[in-house]
Amino acid sequence: MTSRRALALVGAVLVASLATALIGCAAPHQGGTTPSPTIADGRPLAELDLVADPRTHVGPSTALLATETIEPIDTDPAQQLPASVISRDPGGDIEITVDDTSRVIGLDMAGSIAASIWGLGLGETLVGRDTSTTFDGAADLPAVTSGGHTIDAESVLALRPTLIITDGSIGPRDVLTQLRESGVTVVFVDNEASFDGAADLVRDVAAALGVAATGDLLSQRIQSDVDAKVAEIAAIAPTDDAGRVRMIFLYLRGGSGIYYLFGEESGATNLILGLGGVDVAGEIGWTGMQPMTDEAIIAANPDLIFVMTDGIASTGGIDGLLLAKPAIALTAAGQNRRFVDMADGDILSFGPRSAAVLDGLARAVYAPAG
């Protein structure tokens, strides 16, 4: 499955769940222990109060970013326009000329494109956002996705954008075609949900904005920050196979009966390996993003389960999830109520905040008391 096809599958799942209006109005955690927020307090990971055995720790945790602010690599990058780029259209690559970046919208499932634009120092060009774009400075922009992750053409056109950059993970596709036919320049970019993909995405977005050199700098910073954070995590994570935490990622929309186990192509594998954990989905041969089965979850027997904050809330909290899916209760994670949740707009937002996401999750996994 290609990255774009995988993202499109996630989009279909999200659209189906959004039909029940769960996203954005999910209930708070219900039943059982309320997760303790684990906040990045500025201390290095090695100076935190680490749990004795992260595999057997009992109780849920909420991972938070130290800040929702994205620090631009440059405050006033010099643009070279017009810029000629290759648009990775679903129907085949085409050459696009970008000559106006005064009013830009970045659209993708995780908010990574808008975050990349901001990180390049061109945040002031953004005039609208998708629902996953929640970082400081952009969260107050008008949303152009109705029902969560479906593009509303009228909302987009009302903002008079001169450029839309998207990876095709949200649609419908005919809306993007309609926007292009209306005179808006639409550029498709590849967006692999991984740390390497985040660095590549920044370069592609920068090319479309006429700031290729700035894109190289931001790409290098992302790679450097991730490498440093992975090394910092490796210094506190168990190194022997018996001690490494067995982790999986579940995508949940309880009211819609959606329980997906995320494997490769979703970005979950990158997070788990970056955290020094065992990628159980990969271990049992789980590829892509598929509906969770009782057999798969029991075979996986994870020590820890990652979830989105709104996702676990939509199931009625941990108690509601275990009641709906008793097989999860049979796992080590279920028995220890070991769930780590993070905001929907943060946890899979590969981009300038990749290292910060790793940091927040590492604190929740290895030092949940803060």
Buried (B, 14 or more C-beta within 10 A) or exposed (E): BEBBEBBBBBBEBBBEBBBBEBBEEBBEBBEBBBBBBBBBEEEEBEEBEBBEEBBEBEBBBBBBBBEBEBEBBBEEBEBEEEBEBBBBBEEEEEEBEBEEBEBBBBBBBBBBBBBBBBBBBBBEBBBBBBBBBBBEBBEEBEBBBBBBBBBBBEBBBEBEBBBBBBBBBBBEBEBBBBBBEEEBBBBBBBBBBBBBBBBBBBBBBBBBBBBBEBBBBBBEBBBEBBEEBBEBBEEBBBEEEEEBBBBBBBBBBBBBEBBBBBBBBBBBBBBBBBBBBBBBBBEBEBBBBBEBEEEBBEBBBBBBBBBBBBBBBBBBBBBBBBBBBEBBBBBBBBBBBBBBBBBBBBBBBBBBBBBBBBBBBBBBBBBBEB
